[in-house]
Amino acid sequence: MASYNTQKAFETSSMKRIKRWLKWGILWLFLAGFLYLGWLFAQVVWWNYADPRETAVMAERLAVMRAKNPSATLQQTWMPYERISKSLKLAVVAAEDDRFLDHSGFDWEGMTQALEKNLKRGKTVAGGSTISQQLAKNLFLSNRRSYTRKMEEAIITVMIETVWSKKRILEVYLNVAEWGEGVFGAEAAARHYYGISAAQLDDSQATRLAVMLPNPRSYQKNFPPRLEIHAQRIEKRMRASEVP
Protein backbone atom coordinates (compact mmCIF):
# COMPACT_ATOMS: atom_id res chain seq x y z
CA MET A 1 0.00 0.00 0.00
CA ALA A 2 2.88 2.35 0.88
CA SER A 3 4.56 1.64 -2.48
CA TYR A 4 1.27 2.37 -4.32
CA ASN A 5 0.93 5.71 -2.52
CA THR A 6 4.56 6.54 -3.32
CA GLN A 7 4.01 5.76 -7.02
CA LYS A 8 0.79 7.80 -7.04
CA ALA A 9 2.56 10.75 -5.43
CA PHE A 10 5.39 10.47 -7.98
CA GLU A 11 2.91 10.45 -10.90
CA THR A 12 1.07 13.46 -9.45
CA SER A 13 4.35 15.32 -9.01
CA SER A 14 5.38 14.48 -12.59
CA MET A 15 2.08 15.71 -13.97
CA LYS A 16 2.44 18.97 -12.07
CA ARG A 17 5.94 19.46 -13.47
CA ILE A 18 4.73 18.74 -17.01
CA LYS A 19 1.86 21.21 -16.65
CA ARG A 20 4.25 23.82 -15.24
CA TRP A 21 6.70 23.33 -18.14
CA LEU A 22 3.82 23.45 -20.61
CA LYS A 23 2.52 26.67 -19.07
CA TRP A 24 5.97 28.29 -19.22
CA GLY A 25 6.49 26.98 -22.76
CA ILE A 26 3.25 28.59 -23.94
CA LEU A 27 4.13 31.82 -22.10
CA TRP A 28 7.58 31.98 -23.78
CA LEU A 29 6.01 31.19 -27.14
CA PHE A 30 3.59 34.10 -26.77
CA LEU A 31 6.42 36.37 -25.63
CA ALA A 32 8.56 35.38 -28.64
CA GLY A 33 5.61 36.01 -30.95
CA PHE A 34 4.96 39.40 -29.35
CA LEU A 35 8.63 40.42 -29.71
CA TYR A 36 8.64 39.27 -33.35
CA LEU A 37 5.54 41.31 -34.14
CA GLY A 38 7.08 44.27 -32.32
CA TRP A 39 10.23 43.97 -34.45
CA LEU A 40 8.13 43.82 -37.64
CA PHE A 41 6.11 46.88 -36.61
CA ALA A 42 9.26 48.83 -35.72
CA GLN A 43 10.65 48.06 -39.19
CA VAL A 44 7.40 49.19 -40.83
CA VAL A 45 7.47 52.47 -38.90
CA TRP A 46 11.15 53.04 -39.72
CA TRP A 47 10.63 52.39 -43.44
CA ASN A 48 7.86 54.94 -43.52
CA TYR A 49 10.64 57.53 -43.28
CA ALA A 50 13.79 55.68 -44.42
CA ASP A 51 14.03 53.99 -47.82
CA PRO A 52 14.66 50.22 -47.62
CA ARG A 53 17.81 49.35 -49.57
CA GLU A 54 17.48 45.57 -49.37
CA THR A 55 14.47 43.32 -48.90
CA ALA A 56 14.04 39.66 -47.96
CA VAL A 57 13.36 38.76 -51.60
CA MET A 58 16.46 40.68 -52.76
CA ALA A 59 18.63 38.84 -50.22
CA GLU A 60 17.15 35.52 -51.31
CA ARG A 61 17.77 36.20 -55.01
CA LEU A 62 21.31 37.44 -54.38
CA ALA A 63 22.14 34.25 -52.46
CA VAL A 64 20.89 32.13 -55.37
CA MET A 65 22.82 34.22 -57.90
CA ARG A 66 26.05 34.08 -55.89
CA ALA A 67 25.78 30.31 -55.58
CA LYS A 68 26.33 30.30 -59.36
CA ASN A 69 28.54 33.39 -59.60
CA PRO A 70 30.23 34.64 -56.39
CA SER A 71 30.69 38.13 -57.86
CA ALA A 72 27.02 38.59 -58.81
CA THR A 73 25.32 41.84 -57.76
CA LEU A 74 21.81 43.27 -57.87
CA GLN A 75 20.71 46.19 -60.05
CA GLN A 76 18.72 48.66 -57.97
CA THR A 77 18.65 52.45 -57.67
CA TRP A 78 16.13 54.16 -55.40
CA MET A 79 13.94 56.67 -57.22
CA PRO A 80 11.57 59.11 -55.42
CA TYR A 81 7.87 58.82 -56.25
CA GLU A 82 7.84 62.09 -58.21
CA ARG A 83 10.66 60.87 -60.46
CA ILE A 84 8.87 57.71 -61.58
CA SER A 85 6.79 57.93 -64.75
CA LYS A 86 3.07 58.31 -64.07
CA SER A 87 2.56 55.86 -66.93
CA LEU A 88 4.32 53.16 -64.91
CA LYS A 89 2.32 53.95 -61.78
CA LEU A 90 -0.94 53.71 -63.71
CA ALA A 91 0.13 50.57 -65.57
CA VAL A 92 1.19 48.74 -62.41
CA VAL A 93 -2.02 49.62 -60.59
CA ALA A 94 -4.12 48.64 -63.62
CA ALA A 95 -2.29 45.33 -63.99
CA GLU A 96 -1.75 44.34 -60.37
CA ASP A 97 -4.38 46.00 -58.19
CA ASP A 98 -7.00 48.17 -59.88
CA ARG A 99 -8.81 48.80 -56.55
CA PHE A 100 -5.59 49.92 -54.86
CA LEU A 101 -6.95 53.27 -53.63
CA ASP A 102 -10.22 51.77 -52.41
CA HIS A 103 -9.21 48.80 -50.24
CA SER A 104 -7.41 48.66 -46.91
CA GLY A 105 -4.85 46.06 -47.93
CA PHE A 106 -7.10 43.19 -49.01
CA ASP A 107 -9.20 43.08 -52.15
CA TRP A 108 -11.86 40.57 -51.12
CA GLU A 109 -13.69 40.89 -54.43
CA GLY A 110 -10.47 40.25 -56.34
CA MET A 111 -9.67 37.23 -54.16
CA THR A 112 -13.11 35.76 -54.82
CA GLN A 113 -12.77 36.26 -58.57
CA ALA A 114 -9.28 34.70 -58.54
CA LEU A 115 -10.54 31.69 -56.56
CA GLU A 116 -13.45 31.16 -58.96
CA LYS A 117 -11.09 31.39 -61.96
CA ASN A 118 -8.64 28.92 -60.40
CA LEU A 119 -11.42 26.44 -59.55
CA LYS A 120 -12.78 26.71 -63.08
CA ARG A 121 -9.37 26.00 -64.63
CA GLY A 122 -8.46 23.36 -62.07
CA LYS A 123 -5.13 25.06 -61.33
CA THR A 124 -3.73 28.37 -60.09
CA VAL A 125 -3.97 30.82 -62.98
CA ALA A 126 -4.77 33.98 -61.05
CA GLY A 127 -3.78 35.50 -57.73
CA GLY A 128 -5.71 37.87 -55.54
CA SER A 129 -2.83 39.60 -53.80
CA THR A 130 -2.91 43.37 -53.59
CA ILE A 131 0.11 45.64 -54.04
CA SER A 132 0.20 46.01 -50.23
CA GLN A 133 0.31 42.22 -49.76
CA GLN A 134 3.01 41.80 -52.39
CA LEU A 135 5.04 44.55 -50.73
CA ALA A 136 4.71 42.86 -47.32
CA LYS A 137 6.07 39.65 -48.84
CA ASN A 138 8.90 41.39 -50.70
CA LEU A 139 10.09 43.33 -47.65
CA PHE A 140 10.02 40.62 -44.99
CA LEU A 141 9.27 37.17 -46.36
CA SER A 142 10.33 34.80 -49.13
CA ASN A 143 8.75 33.47 -52.31
CA ARG A 144 8.04 30.13 -50.64
CA ARG A 145 4.35 29.45 -50.09
CA SER A 146 2.85 28.19 -46.83
CA TYR A 147 -0.10 28.95 -44.55
CA THR A 148 2.30 30.41 -41.96
CA ARG A 149 3.83 32.74 -44.56
CA LYS A 150 0.37 33.88 -45.70
CA MET A 151 -0.59 34.63 -42.09
CA GLU A 152 2.60 36.66 -41.59
CA GLU A 153 1.92 38.45 -44.88
CA ALA A 154 -1.59 39.37 -43.71
CA ILE A 155 -0.31 40.76 -40.39
CA ILE A 156 2.41 42.83 -42.08
CA THR A 157 -0.09 44.09 -44.66
CA VAL A 158 -2.32 45.44 -41.87
CA MET A 159 0.71 47.16 -40.31
CA ILE A 160 1.75 48.75 -43.61
CA GLU A 161 -1.76 49.96 -44.41
CA THR A 162 -2.11 51.37 -40.88
CA VAL A 163 1.18 53.30 -40.85
CA TRP A 164 1.86 54.22 -44.49
CA SER A 165 -0.03 56.35 -46.98
CA LYS A 166 -1.05 54.85 -50.32
CA LYS A 167 1.55 57.06 -51.97
CA ARG A 168 4.31 55.62 -49.77
CA ILE A 169 3.11 52.06 -50.39
CA LEU A 170 3.24 52.51 -54.15
CA GLU A 171 6.58 54.35 -53.98
CA VAL A 172 8.27 51.56 -52.03
CA TYR A 173 6.65 48.84 -54.12
CA LEU A 174 7.90 50.37 -57.38
CA ASN A 175 11.39 50.59 -55.93
CA VAL A 176 11.68 47.01 -54.63
CA ALA A 177 9.61 44.98 -57.12
CA GLU A 178 11.55 42.35 -59.05
CA TRP A 179 11.75 42.91 -62.80
CA GLY A 180 14.22 40.24 -63.89
CA GLU A 181 17.28 38.29 -62.79
CA GLY A 182 18.85 40.62 -60.24
CA VAL A 183 16.82 43.60 -61.51
CA PHE A 184 14.88 45.38 -58.75
CA GLY A 185 12.92 48.61 -58.86
CA ALA A 186 11.56 50.84 -61.60
CA GLU A 187 14.79 52.71 -62.28
CA ALA A 188 16.87 49.54 -62.73
CA ALA A 189 14.12 48.03 -64.92
CA ALA A 190 13.90 51.12 -67.15
CA ARG A 191 17.70 51.21 -67.54
CA HIS A 192 17.96 47.45 -68.10
CA TYR A 193 15.24 47.09 -70.73
CA TYR A 194 15.11 50.52 -72.40
CA GLY A 195 18.30 52.37 -71.46
CA ILE A 196 16.31 55.29 -70.04
CA SER A 197 15.30 56.64 -66.62
CA ALA A 198 12.09 55.51 -64.90
CA ALA A 199 10.85 59.10 -65.34
CA GLN A 200 10.97 58.73 -69.15
CA LEU A 201 8.90 55.56 -69.56
CA ASP A 202 5.97 55.99 -71.95
CA ASP A 203 2.65 54.10 -71.87
CA SER A 204 3.80 51.23 -74.08
CA GLN A 205 7.04 50.66 -72.18
CA ALA A 206 5.26 50.97 -68.83
CA THR A 207 2.62 48.39 -69.68
CA ARG A 208 5.23 45.89 -70.87
CA LEU A 209 7.02 46.25 -67.54
CA ALA A 210 3.77 46.01 -65.58
CA VAL A 211 2.65 42.72 -67.13
CA MET A 212 6.06 41.17 -66.38
CA LEU A 213 5.58 41.48 -62.62
CA PRO A 214 3.87 38.10 -61.95
CA ASN A 215 6.85 36.17 -63.37
CA PRO A 216 9.65 38.59 -64.26
CA ARG A 217 12.59 36.19 -64.59
CA SER A 218 10.65 33.97 -66.97
CA TYR A 219 9.24 36.83 -69.06
CA GLN A 220 12.69 38.42 -69.21
CA LYS A 221 13.81 35.44 -71.30
CA ASN A 222 10.58 34.95 -73.20
CA PHE A 223 7.91 37.63 -73.69
CA PRO A 224 5.08 35.57 -75.27
CA PRO A 225 2.49 36.98 -77.71
CA ARG A 226 -0.30 36.56 -75.13
CA LEU A 227 1.60 38.94 -72.87
CA GLU A 228 1.75 41.51 -75.66
CA ILE A 229 -2.03 41.26 -75.96
CA HIS A 230 -2.37 41.61 -72.18
CA ALA A 231 -0.12 44.69 -72.26
CA GLN A 232 -2.41 46.27 -74.85
CA ARG A 233 -5.43 45.60 -72.60
CA ILE A 234 -3.65 47.15 -69.64
CA GLU A 235 -2.80 50.23 -71.72
CA LYS A 236 -6.54 50.76 -72.33
CA ARG A 237 -7.40 50.15 -68.67
CA MET A 238 -4.82 52.73 -67.56
CA ARG A 239 -7.20 55.50 -68.62
CA ALA A 240 -9.59 54.50 -65.85
CA SER A 241 -6.90 53.89 -63.22
CA GLU A 242 -6.07 56.26 -60.37
CA VAL A 243 -2.85 56.64 -58.42
CA PRO A 244 -1.90 58.70 -55.36
C-alpha positions as CSV (number, residue, x, y, z in Angstrom):
1,M,0.0,0.0,0.0
2,A,2.9,2.3,0.9
3,S,4.6,1.6,-2.5
4,Y,1.3,2.4,-4.3
5,N,0.9,5.7,-2.5
6,T,4.6,6.5,-3.3
7,Q,4.0,5.8,-7.0
8,K,0.8,7.8,-7.0
9,A,2.6,10.8,-5.4
10,F,5.4,10.5,-8.0
11,E,2.9,10.5,-10.9
12,T,1.1,13.5,-9.4
13,S,4.3,15.3,-9.0
14,S,5.4,14.5,-12.6
15,M,2.1,15.7,-14.0
16,K,2.4,19.0,-12.1
17,R,5.9,19.5,-13.5
18,I,4.7,18.7,-17.0
19,K,1.9,21.2,-16.6
20,R,4.2,23.8,-15.2
21,W,6.7,23.3,-18.1
22,L,3.8,23.5,-20.6
23,K,2.5,26.7,-19.1
24,W,6.0,28.3,-19.2
25,G,6.5,27.0,-22.8
26,I,3.3,28.6,-23.9
27,L,4.1,31.8,-22.1
28,W,7.6,32.0,-23.8
29,L,6.0,31.2,-27.1
30,F,3.6,34.1,-26.8
31,L,6.4,36.4,-25.6
32,A,8.6,35.4,-28.6
33,G,5.6,36.0,-31.0
34,F,5.0,39.4,-29.4
35,L,8.6,40.4,-29.7
36,Y,8.6,39.3,-33.3
37,L,5.5,41.3,-34.1
38,G,7.1,44.3,-32.3
39,W,10.2,44.0,-34.4
40,L,8.1,43.8,-37.6
41,F,6.1,46.9,-36.6
42,A,9.3,48.8,-35.7
43,Q,10.6,48.1,-39.2
44,V,7.4,49.2,-40.8
45,V,7.5,52.5,-38.9
46,W,11.2,53.0,-39.7
47,W,10.6,52.4,-43.4
48,N,7.9,54.9,-43.5
49,Y,10.6,57.5,-43.3
50,A,13.8,55.7,-44.4
51,D,14.0,54.0,-47.8
52,P,14.7,50.2,-47.6
53,R,17.8,49.3,-49.6
54,E,17.5,45.6,-49.4
55,T,14.5,43.3,-48.9
56,A,14.0,39.7,-48.0
57,V,13.4,38.8,-51.6
58,M,16.5,40.7,-52.8
59,A,18.6,38.8,-50.2
60,E,17.1,35.5,-51.3
61,R,17.8,36.2,-55.0
62,L,21.3,37.4,-54.4
63,A,22.1,34.3,-52.5
64,V,20.9,32.1,-55.4
65,M,22.8,34.2,-57.9
66,R,26.0,34.1,-55.9
67,A,25.8,30.3,-55.6
68,K,26.3,30.3,-59.4
69,N,28.5,33.4,-59.6
70,P,30.2,34.6,-56.4
71,S,30.7,38.1,-57.9
72,A,27.0,38.6,-58.8
73,T,25.3,41.8,-57.8
74,L,21.8,43.3,-57.9
75,Q,20.7,46.2,-60.0
76,Q,18.7,48.7,-58.0
77,T,18.6,52.5,-57.7
78,W,16.1,54.2,-55.4
79,M,13.9,56.7,-57.2
80,P,11.6,59.1,-55.4
81,Y,7.9,58.8,-56.3
82,E,7.8,62.1,-58.2
83,R,10.7,60.9,-60.5
84,I,8.9,57.7,-61.6
85,S,6.8,57.9,-64.7
86,K,3.1,58.3,-64.1
87,S,2.6,55.9,-66.9
88,L,4.3,53.2,-64.9
89,K,2.3,53.9,-61.8
90,L,-0.9,53.7,-63.7
91,A,0.1,50.6,-65.6
92,V,1.2,48.7,-62.4
93,V,-2.0,49.6,-60.6
94,A,-4.1,48.6,-63.6
95,A,-2.3,45.3,-64.0
96,E,-1.8,44.3,-60.4
97,D,-4.4,46.0,-58.2
98,D,-7.0,48.2,-59.9
99,R,-8.8,48.8,-56.6
100,F,-5.6,49.9,-54.9
101,L,-6.9,53.3,-53.6
102,D,-10.2,51.8,-52.4
103,H,-9.2,48.8,-50.2
104,S,-7.4,48.7,-46.9
105,G,-4.8,46.1,-47.9
106,F,-7.1,43.2,-49.0
107,D,-9.2,43.1,-52.2
108,W,-11.9,40.6,-51.1
109,E,-13.7,40.9,-54.4
110,G,-10.5,40.2,-56.3
111,M,-9.7,37.2,-54.2
112,T,-13.1,35.8,-54.8
113,Q,-12.8,36.3,-58.6
114,A,-9.3,34.7,-58.5
115,L,-10.5,31.7,-56.6
116,E,-13.4,31.2,-59.0
117,K,-11.1,31.4,-62.0
118,N,-8.6,28.9,-60.4
119,L,-11.4,26.4,-59.6
120,K,-12.8,26.7,-63.1
121,R,-9.4,26.0,-64.6
122,G,-8.5,23.4,-62.1
123,K,-5.1,25.1,-61.3
124,T,-3.7,28.4,-60.1
125,V,-4.0,30.8,-63.0
126,A,-4.8,34.0,-61.1
127,G,-3.8,35.5,-57.7
128,G,-5.7,37.9,-55.5
129,S,-2.8,39.6,-53.8
130,T,-2.9,43.4,-53.6
131,I,0.1,45.6,-54.0
132,S,0.2,46.0,-50.2
133,Q,0.3,42.2,-49.8
134,Q,3.0,41.8,-52.4
135,L,5.0,44.5,-50.7
136,A,4.7,42.9,-47.3
137,K,6.1,39.6,-48.8
138,N,8.9,41.4,-50.7
139,L,10.1,43.3,-47.7
140,F,10.0,40.6,-45.0
141,L,9.3,37.2,-46.4
142,S,10.3,34.8,-49.1
143,N,8.7,33.5,-52.3
144,R,8.0,30.1,-50.6
145,R,4.3,29.4,-50.1
146,S,2.8,28.2,-46.8
147,Y,-0.1,28.9,-44.6
148,T,2.3,30.4,-42.0
149,R,3.8,32.7,-44.6
150,K,0.4,33.9,-45.7
151,M,-0.6,34.6,-42.1
152,E,2.6,36.7,-41.6
153,E,1.9,38.5,-44.9
154,A,-1.6,39.4,-43.7
155,I,-0.3,40.8,-40.4
156,I,2.4,42.8,-42.1
157,T,-0.1,44.1,-44.7
158,V,-2.3,45.4,-41.9
159,M,0.7,47.2,-40.3
160,I,1.7,48.7,-43.6
161,E,-1.8,50.0,-44.4
162,T,-2.1,51.4,-40.9
163,V,1.2,53.3,-40.8
164,W,1.9,54.2,-44.5
165,S,0.0,56.3,-47.0
166,K,-1.1,54.8,-50.3
167,K,1.5,57.1,-52.0
168,R,4.3,55.6,-49.8
169,I,3.1,52.1,-50.4
170,L,3.2,52.5,-54.2
171,E,6.6,54.3,-54.0
172,V,8.3,51.6,-52.0
173,Y,6.7,48.8,-54.1
174,L,7.9,50.4,-57.4
175,N,11.4,50.6,-55.9
176,V,11.7,47.0,-54.6
177,A,9.6,45.0,-57.1
178,E,11.5,42.3,-59.1
179,W,11.8,42.9,-62.8
180,G,14.2,40.2,-63.9
181,E,17.3,38.3,-62.8
182,G,18.8,40.6,-60.2
183,V,16.8,43.6,-61.5
184,F,14.9,45.4,-58.8
185,G,12.9,48.6,-58.9
186,A,11.6,50.8,-61.6
187,E,14.8,52.7,-62.3
188,A,16.9,49.5,-62.7
189,A,14.1,48.0,-64.9
190,A,13.9,51.1,-67.2
191,R,17.7,51.2,-67.5
192,H,18.0,47.5,-68.1
193,Y,15.2,47.1,-70.7
194,Y,15.1,50.5,-72.4
195,G,18.3,52.4,-71.5
196,I,16.3,55.3,-70.0
197,S,15.3,56.6,-66.6
198,A,12.1,55.5,-64.9
199,A,10.9,59.1,-65.3
200,Q,11.0,58.7,-69.1
201,L,8.9,55.6,-69.6
202,D,6.0,56.0,-72.0
203,D,2.6,54.1,-71.9
204,S,3.8,51.2,-74.1
205,Q,7.0,50.7,-72.2
206,A,5.3,51.0,-68.8
207,T,2.6,48.4,-69.7
208,R,5.2,45.9,-70.9
209,L,7.0,46.2,-67.5
210,A,3.8,46.0,-65.6
211,V,2.6,42.7,-67.1
212,M,6.1,41.2,-66.4
213,L,5.6,41.5,-62.6
214,P,3.9,38.1,-62.0
215,N,6.8,36.2,-63.4
216,P,9.7,38.6,-64.3
217,R,12.6,36.2,-64.6
218,S,10.7,34.0,-67.0
219,Y,9.2,36.8,-69.1
220,Q,12.7,38.4,-69.2
221,K,13.8,35.4,-71.3
222,N,10.6,34.9,-73.2
223,F,7.9,37.6,-73.7
224,P,5.1,35.6,-75.3
225,P,2.5,37.0,-77.7
226,R,-0.3,36.6,-75.1
227,L,1.6,38.9,-72.9
228,E,1.8,41.5,-75.7
229,I,-2.0,41.3,-76.0
230,H,-2.4,41.6,-72.2
231,A,-0.1,44.7,-72.3
232,Q,-2.4,46.3,-74.8
233,R,-5.4,45.6,-72.6
234,I,-3.6,47.2,-69.6
235,E,-2.8,50.2,-71.7
236,K,-6.5,50.8,-72.3
237,R,-7.4,50.2,-68.7
238,M,-4.8,52.7,-67.6
239,R,-7.2,55.5,-68.6
240,A,-9.6,54.5,-65.9
241,S,-6.9,53.9,-63.2
242,E,-6.1,56.3,-60.4
243,V,-2.8,56.6,-58.4
244,P,-1.9,58.7,-55.4
